[in-house]
Amino acid sequence: MSSEEIDQELAEIMTLQQEMQVALGPLKEQREELESQIREIMDPFVLKIQEITERVEAAVLENAESFKGDHGKVTFRKSYPRYTWDNKALEGYAAAGHDELFQFRKESIVEAKAMVKAGE
């Protein structure tokens, strides 16, 4: 495909996207109204669920053990140290004469990908 043909294809994508937005306009307005009504109904339930969840989590943390009952379970995970490494600094250190560090590095390839953005 030539550059001109690709550009024509992108123009068609852009036109179709614009037409789709126009066609969906009235439905989007209805959706926004419905989402607002849904939020009004959900909010008190979500707040109450959050309060209860926080109380249950606090109780399980205080007991330091998991819980399993007829209506669900809560898993306790004890704290543990998490280690991170400064990759840039280690690569610099390795490049400065400490090649043995490279044996501990895992490398993978991120495959190439074409991403289409029309209208920009």
C-alpha positions in Angstrom: 0.0 0.0 0.0 1.4 3.4 -0.9 1.6 6.3 1.5 -1.2 8.0 -0.3 -3.4 4.9 0.0 -2.7 4.6 3.7 -3.6 8.3 4.2 -6.9 7.7 2.3 -7.7 4.7 4.5 -7.0 6.9 7.6 -9.3 9.6 6.2 -12.0 7.0 5.9 -11.5 5.8 9.4 -11.7 9.4 10.7 -14.9 10.0 8.7 -16.5 6.8 10.0 -15.6 7.7 13.6 -17.2 11.1 13.2 -20.4 9.6 11.7 -20.5 7.1 14.5 -20.2 9.8 17.2 -23.1 11.8 15.5 -25.2 8.6 15.4 -24.6 7.8 19.0 -25.2 11.3 20.3 -28.8 10.9 21.5 -28.0 7.5 23.1 -25.0 9.0 24.9 -27.2 11.6 26.5 -29.6 8.9 27.6 -26.7 6.9 29.0 -25.4 9.8 31.0 -28.9 10.3 32.6 -29.1 6.6 33.4 -25.6 6.6 34.9 -26.6 9.5 37.1 -29.7 7.7 38.3 -27.6 4.5 38.9 -25.0 6.4 40.9 -27.8 7.9 43.1 -29.1 4.4 43.9 -25.7 2.8 44.3 -23.9 5.4 46.4 -25.5 4.6 49.8 -25.0 0.8 49.2 -21.4 1.3 48.1 -20.6 3.4 51.2 -22.2 0.9 53.6 -20.4 -2.0 51.9 -17.1 -0.1 52.2 -17.7 0.6 55.9 -18.4 -3.1 56.6 -15.5 -4.2 54.5 -13.1 -2.0 56.5 -14.5 -3.4 59.8 -14.0 -7.0 58.6 -10.5 -6.3 57.3 -9.5 -4.6 60.6 -10.8 -7.6 62.6 -8.9 -10.1 60.4 -5.7 -8.0 60.6 -6.1 -7.9 64.4 -6.6 -11.6 64.6 -3.7 -12.2 62.1 -5.5 -15.2 60.5 -7.7 -15.9 57.6 -11.5 -16.4 58.0 -13.8 -18.6 56.1 -17.5 -18.7 56.8 -20.8 -19.6 55.2 -21.0 -16.3 53.3 -17.5 -15.7 52.2 -13.9 -15.6 53.2 -11.2 -13.1 54.2 -7.6 -14.0 53.5 -4.9 -12.8 55.8 -1.5 -12.1 54.3 1.3 -11.3 56.8 3.6 -8.4 56.0 6.9 -9.1 54.3 9.7 -7.0 52.9 9.5 -6.1 49.2 12.8 -5.5 47.4 13.3 -3.3 44.4 16.5 -2.6 42.4 17.6 0.6 40.6 18.1 -0.9 37.1 19.8 2.2 35.7 22.3 2.3 38.5 23.1 -1.4 38.3 23.6 -1.3 34.6 26.0 1.6 35.1 27.9 -0.3 37.8 28.1 -3.4 35.6 29.3 -1.3 32.6 32.0 0.1 34.9 33.8 -3.2 35.0 31.4 -5.5 36.9 30.2 -7.6 34.0 29.2 -10.5 36.4 26.1 -8.6 37.3 24.7 -9.2 33.8 24.2 -12.9 34.5 21.4 -12.0 36.8 19.5 -9.9 34.3 16.6 -11.3 32.5 15.8 -9.7 29.1 12.8 -10.2 26.9 11.7 -8.6 23.6 8.6 -6.5 23.3 7.2 -7.3 19.8 6.8 -4.4 17.3 3.2 -3.2 16.8 1.5 -0.8 14.5 -1.1 1.4 16.2 -3.7 3.3 14.1 -4.8 6.8 15.3 -7.0 8.5 12.8 -7.8 12.2 13.0 -4.6 13.4 14.5 
